[in-house]
Amino acid sequence: MTIKKLAVAVASFLFSLLFLSIVWGKDGYLVTRSLARRYEELKRREELYSVELESLQKQIDRSRDSDYLDDIALSLGYKGEGEKVYYFEKEDEQAPAALPRESVYHYELYEGEPLSKLALISLFASFVMFCIYSVISLVLGIRRERTLIFSDTPKKRKRSGIERKNSYDDIGF
């Protein structure tokens, strides 16, 4: 009976440690989910930077054109001698929105719990489970013994392994 209880305690410790390490361990579910969020954020940021890089590359290519340089000079308020500057608003073109340098969604990277901490929690959980198991087996064992001791027929007593002699057994009934 003691080996059975010890086996139950060790099994509960191992199962609870396994569960805790799968969820909260260094390579557990929460760490994987945190890394996936971070990966998606970096992928989105890379796409934004590639769009910004493409826009800047187009500006560099257009900067070699003298008309484009004149337009920039006029937009900054410069004018040539004897020129009169008229400003027109372009309705169909909007100014490009500034791209955020830092991500709007910033997630803390969860690195998991150390195995020693998970082992202590698992040890406590297995101790609690072992205590509950011991109390239940004690209560069920006492009920079983009461039922078997007070059973009505000698045949039931013999099957259960309890030998109780009474006056009727000696006489032969």
Secondary structure, DSSP 8 states (H G I E B T S, - for coil): -HHHHHHHHHHHHHHHHHHHHHHHSTTSHHHHHHHHHHHHHHHHHHHHHHHHHHHHHHHHHHTTSHHHHHHHHHHTT---TT--------SS--------SS-SS---------HHHHHHHHHHHHHHHHHHHHHHHHHHHHHHHHHHHT-S-HHHHHHHT-----HHHHHT-
